[in-house]
């Protein structure tokens, strides 16, 4: 097995905890997404406008609309057209309702912890080199929020739902960025493996599902077993659409946390790219929330740093160069506030309806919505500053 240089110390540690999972993770650090990568290579000779139009037709209408496209593109969309037999749209509804009932806490946990912890891996190299998170942090954070919101809309993962479309678009976007990075002298394959590797896409999906449930629980979100299982099924299907290979697909919360725990053992300590991305993410959050007054922005960033440190722990927070802050009692107060609000909403149903309406509106406010709809234009350049923003 070829082990990239930067993974060798971590692999030795991870094998002591779970040799089979460690080997599976390391094998996937040198793999991309064969089907999506083949599509990207197939489209490369065609003009950018033609690529965009074919991808739009394939995502929105399916292979039948691609008569003039290469056969390989039609085959790709035919292969993802039907939902897997284990996905049950009706069984996904409890997870969708649970997410929207607690959307503020889920998005808070997502931004303050789960994304931060994801960027503590070598995936930070890909985003740092391209500049698509550092230079366009607010836009990218809103797009991440939008994807999370859309897959948990009832029917969002139906074949023509926006959650389905966004998941497939992310997969194709990753394939294009992977292609550009692999051709760049800035990418050190011997040390880092494959850019946006299958290991990192699987790790991210495990974090967005199992770890997100855990971090939301730390904020006081209480779900039933059925809701947690439903939540995991939604992410399992979204992950499949995003190109997660079967060996890294997680059907249960326990499986997701096992992959995440072994993955983080395999990964090297956070580098400068992780530090830049994590701090940029936190300082972008107030702008995403439309808070522009400098003092208010600083106050909210300080509060997010406190909550984030409490969620991810002092060790990782210090590795990411967080400012010193106390975390004693931070999560306890949030949990107490959430429980108090649940009691009040139980006593006053009208208050619950008002809260849900306001929460839904705020959720939309922190998500990116383009007036022209989903863009299917693939990047033309590796670096974001040389590539016009997608519409």
Secondary structure, DSSP 8 states (H G I E B T S, - for coil): ----GGGHHHHHHHHHHHHHHHHHHHHHTT---HHHHHHHHHHTTS-HHHHHHHHHHHHHH-GGG-TTS-HHHHHHHHHHSS--TT--HHHHHHHHHHHHHTHHHHHHHIIIIIHHHHHTSTHHHHHHHHTTTTTTHHHHHHHHHHHHHHHTSTTTTSTTSHHHHHHHHHHHHHHHHHHHHHTSTT--HHHH-STT-HHHHHHHHHIIIIIHHHHHHHTT----HHHHHHHHHHHHHHHHHTT--GGG--SSHHHHHHHHHHHHHHS----HHHHHHHHHHHHHHHHHTT--SHHHHHHHHHHHHHHHHHHH-HHHHHHTT------TTHHHHHHHHHHHHHHHHHH-HHHHHHHHHHHHHHHHHTS---TT-------SSSSGGGS----
